[in-house]
Amino acid sequence: TINTNYFIQSNLSMAELLYRDRPEWNDITPIPLPYNDREPVVQIMYSERFKDVYSYMAAIMKNKEYSERAFDLTTDAILLNTANYTVWHYRREILRELKLDLAPEMEYTRSVIADQPKNYQVWHHRRCIIEMSGDASKELQLTEETLDKDAKNYHAWDHRQWVLNQYAMWDGELDYVDELLTKDLRNNSAWNQRYFVINSTVGWSKETVEKELEYTADYISKAPNNESSWNYATGIIKKNSMKYTEFLCFTDLCRRLHQSNVPSPFLMSALAEIYIEEENSTAASNIFEKLKELDSIRANYWSYRQQELTAC
């Protein structure tokens, strides 16, 4: 039986014989590290087990052996270096050649992801296994579990977006984003996901933009210095070549917050754009002047914007 549990394998591996001491591997001539004749400038201090496993791994790949023992060998090799893309690739070749059951492999990759959630190679391998099986039914749950531990895990988000797009699993995705934003309204990854979902499904009609601005207004009111919600609101307007002044709900929000003396550079920046659209250069210039003090790290930029007004 092929052992596909990452943690069980990690516990057993250190107690097992080296491959060079196993009679069933006597037919293989290992290729020792390093794999070329050059003398390294700095010698890597590989452990005996690492040198043993990878010398047999090199020999197996050279011989193009696709067998259950080769598959088990890839498990040991991955345990020692989970980021080794070549081993993951060879593992997939064995899965294809032997037509192995992919369900255990899905569980195996789940356990590796749980241990190393930011490993590029295991996420790519899992995607390949899904493409081989055509079964993405467990992927949203997997990414939710991963994001529950780290809401900004790029690999989990990338995998989730691929699954949604590839298998049209959009139902309920905005509800999931709502849950994340309710927990943390500063979760810029969730705001990005909201844009991705709408952009990939209904698109950005003026009605949709207005609806999203109304949705975002509540979050801006709760935390007017939260850059994520401001970026989302202003981004969906600019991205679709629309104007701030086309949306009364947004301009009213900005003016209301400004009248309340909310010290937010994101608010002031949006308000300046509104005044420019209204051709009120004096009001816009006054906002840029305040921004030079409020957002001093970008004072030169706000001076430049102010000078643009007089140049027009």
C-alpha positions in Angstrom: 0.0 0.0 0.0 1.4 3.4 -1.0 1.7 5.7 2.0 0.3 9.1 1.1 0.0 10.8 4.5 2.6 13.5 4.8 2.8 13.4 8.6 2.8 9.6 8.9 5.6 9.5 6.4 7.6 12.1 8.2 7.4 10.2 11.4 8.4 6.9 9.8 11.0 8.1 7.4 13.8 8.8 9.9 13.5 5.3 11.4 13.8 3.5 8.1 17.0 2.1 6.5 18.8 4.2 4.0 18.0 3.2 0.4 21.6 1.9 -0.1 21.0 -0.6 2.7 17.7 -1.9 1.4 18.1 -5.2 -0.6 15.1 -4.4 -2.8 17.1 -1.4 -4.2 20.2 -3.4 -5.1 19.4 -3.2 -8.8 19.7 0.6 -8.8 23.1 2.3 -9.1 22.7 5.7 -7.3 23.9 8.9 -8.9 25.7 10.8 -6.0 25.4 14.5 -5.3 26.4 16.8 -6.9 25.0 15.6 -10.2 28.0 16.9 -12.2 31.8 16.6 -12.1 32.4 20.2 -11.0 33.9 20.8 -7.6 31.5 23.2 -5.8 32.9 26.5 -4.6 30.9 26.1 -1.4 30.0 22.5 -0.4 26.4 22.1 0.7 26.3 20.1 3.9 23.6 17.6 2.9 22.6 15.1 5.5 23.3 11.4 4.8 19.6 10.7 4.3 19.3 13.6 1.9 22.2 12.4 -0.2 20.9 8.9 -0.1 17.4 9.7 -1.2 18.3 12.1 -3.9 21.0 9.9 -5.4 18.4 7.2 -5.9 15.9 9.8 -7.1 18.4 10.8 -9.8 19.0 7.2 -10.8 15.3 6.5 -11.0 14.5 9.5 -13.2 17.5 8.7 -15.5 16.1 5.1 -15.9 12.6 6.5 -16.3 11.3 4.0 -13.9 7.6 4.4 -13.1 6.7 2.1 -10.3 5.2 2.1 -6.8 8.6 2.1 -5.2 9.6 5.1 -7.3 6.4 6.8 -6.1 7.3 6.1 -2.5 10.7 7.4 -3.2 9.2 10.7 -4.4 7.4 10.9 -1.0 10.7 10.7 0.8 12.3 13.2 -1.5 9.4 15.7 -1.0 9.7 15.3 2.7 13.3 16.3 2.6 12.7 19.2 0.1 9.1 20.1 -0.4 10.0 22.9 -2.9 11.7 20.5 -5.4 9.7 21.1 -8.5 11.4 18.3 -10.5 10.3 15.6 -7.9 6.7 16.8 -7.9 6.7 16.7 -11.7 8.1 13.1 -11.7 5.5 12.1 -9.1 2.8 13.3 -11.5 4.3 11.3 -14.3 4.2 8.1 -12.2 0.6 8.9 -11.3 -0.3 9.0 -15.0 1.8 6.0 -16.0 0.4 3.7 -13.3 -3.1 5.2 -13.4 -3.1 5.4 -9.6 -6.1 6.4 -7.6 -6.0 10.2 -7.3 -8.1 10.4 -4.1 -5.2 9.5 -1.8 -3.0 12.0 -3.6 -5.6 14.7 -2.9 -5.4 13.9 0.8 -1.6 13.8 0.6 -1.4 17.3 -0.9 -4.0 18.6 1.7 -1.7 17.4 4.5 1.4 19.0 2.8 -0.5 22.3 2.3 -1.6 22.2 6.0 2.0 22.0 7.0 3.4 24.3 4.3 0.6 26.6 3.1 3.0 28.9 1.2 4.7 26.3 -0.9 4.4 27.1 -4.6 5.1 23.5 -5.8 2.4 21.7 -3.8 -0.3 24.2 -4.9 0.7 23.7 -8.5 0.8 19.9 -8.0 -2.7 20.0 -6.6 -3.9 22.0 -9.5 -2.5 19.4 -11.9 -4.2 16.6 -10.0 -7.5 18.4 -10.2 -7.0 18.8 -14.0 -6.3 15.0 -14.2 -9.3 14.1 -12.1 -11.7 16.8 -13.1 -12.9 17.0 -9.5 -12.7 20.4 -7.9 -15.4 19.8 -5.3 -13.1 20.0 -2.3 -11.1 23.1 -3.3 -13.2 25.9 -2.0 -13.3 24.3 1.4 -9.5 23.7 1.3 -8.8 27.3 0.5 -11.3 28.5 3.2 -9.5 26.4 5.8 -6.2 27.9 4.6 -7.4 31.5 4.5 -8.9 31.1 8.0 -5.4 30.7 9.3 -3.9 33.4 7.0 -6.5 35.6 5.2 -3.9 37.0 2.8 -2.2 33.8 1.7 -1.5 34.5 -2.0 -1.3 30.8 -3.0 -4.7 30.0 -1.5 -6.3 33.0 -3.2 -4.7 32.2 -6.6 -5.9 28.6 -6.3 -9.4 29.7 -5.4 -9.6 32.1 -8.3 -8.4 29.4 -10.7 -11.0 27.0 -9.4 -13.8 29.5 -9.6 -12.9 30.5 -13.1 -12.1 27.1 -14.4 -15.2 25.3 -13.0 -17.7 28.2 -12.8 -18.2 27.7 -9.1 -19.3 31.3 -8.5 -22.5 30.7 -6.5 -22.1 32.0 -3.0 -18.7 33.5 -3.5 -19.8 37.1 -2.8 -21.4 35.8 0.4 -18.0 34.3 1.4 -16.4 37.7 0.7 -19.0 39.4 2.8 -18.1 37.1 5.7 -14.4 37.9 5.4 -15.1 41.7 5.3 -17.4 41.5 8.3 -14.6 39.9 10.2 -12.0 42.3 8.9 -12.9 45.3 6.8 -9.2 46.0 6.2 -8.8 42.6 4.4 -7.5 44.0 1.1 -7.4 40.4 -0.3 -11.1 40.1 0.2 -11.7 43.4 -1.5 -9.6 42.2 -4.4 -11.7 39.0 -4.5 -14.9 41.0 -4.6 -13.6 42.9 -7.7 -12.5 39.6 -9.3 -15.9 37.9 -8.8 -17.9 40.8 -10.2 -15.4 41.4 -13.1 -15.6 37.7 -14.0 -19.4 37.4 -13.8 -21.9 40.3 -14.2 -19.4 42.9 -15.3 -19.3 46.6 -14.5 -22.4 48.3 -15.7 -23.2 51.7 -14.2 -25.9 50.1 -12.1 -23.4 47.6 -10.8 -20.9 50.2 -10.0 -23.5 52.3 -8.1 -24.6 49.2 -6.2 -21.0 48.5 -5.2 -20.4 52.1 -4.1 -23.4 51.9 -1.9 -22.1 48.7 -0.4 -18.6 50.2 0.1 -19.9 53.4 1.6 -20.9 51.5 4.8 -17.4 50.2 5.2 -15.8 53.6 4.5 -18.1 55.2 7.1 -17.0 52.7 9.7 -13.3 53.2 9.0 -12.6 56.3 6.8 -8.8 55.8 7.0 -9.0 52.2 5.6 -7.2 52.4 2.3 -8.6 49.1 1.1 -12.2 50.2 0.9 -11.3 53.6 -0.7 -9.1 51.8 -3.3 -12.0 49.6 -4.2 -14.5 52.4 -4.5 -12.3 54.7 -6.5 -10.8 51.8 -8.5 -14.2 50.6 -9.9 -15.0 54.1 -11.0 -11.6 54.8 -12.7 -11.3 51.3 -14.2 -14.5 51.7 -16.0 -13.7 55.2 -17.3 -16.5 56.8 -15.3 -16.6 59.9 -13.2 -17.0 60.4 -9.5 -19.7 62.9 -10.0 -21.8 60.3 -11.8 -22.6 58.7 -8.5 -24.4 60.9 -6.0 -24.1 58.3 -3.2 -20.3 58.6 -3.4 -20.0 62.4 -3.7 -22.5 62.8 -0.8 -20.4 60.4 1.3 -17.2 62.3 0.7 -18.8 65.7 1.4 -20.5 64.4 4.6 -17.2 62.9 5.9 -15.4 66.1 5.0 -17.9 68.3 6.9 -17.4 66.0 9.9 -13.6 66.9 9.7 -12.5 63.3 9.2 -8.7 63.5 8.7 -8.4 61.0 5.9 -6.0 61.4 3.0 -8.0 59.0 1.0 -11.1 61.0 1.5 -9.3 64.3 0.7 -7.9 62.7 -2.5 -11.3 61.6 -3.7 -12.8 65.0 -2.8 -10.1 66.8 -4.9 -11.0 64.6 -7.9 -14.7 65.5 -7.4 -13.9 69.2 -7.4 -11.7 68.9 -10.5 -14.6 67.1 -12.3 -16.9 70.0 -11.2 -14.2 72.4 -12.5 -13.8 74.0 -9.1 -10.0 74.4 -9.3 -9.9 76.7 -6.2 -11.5 74.1 -4.0 -9.3 71.4 -5.4 -6.2 73.5 -4.8 -7.2 74.0 -1.2 -7.6 70.2 -0.8 -4.2 69.6 -2.3 -2.7 72.2 0.1 -4.2 70.3 3.1 -3.0 67.0 1.6 0.6 68.3 1.7 0.4 68.5 5.4 -1.9 65.5 6.0 0.0 63.2 3.7 3.4 64.7 4.1 5.3 61.7 2.7 3.7 62.5 -0.7 3.9 66.2 -0.3 5.8 66.6 -3.6 3.1 64.7 -5.5 0.3 66.8 -4.1 2.3 70.0 -5.0 2.6 68.6 -8.6 -1.2 68.0 -8.7 -1.7 71.5 -7.4 0.5 72.9 -10.1 -1.4 71.0 -12.8 -4.5 73.0 -11.9 -2.8 76.3 -12.6 -1.3 74.9 -15.9 -4.7 74.0 -17.3 
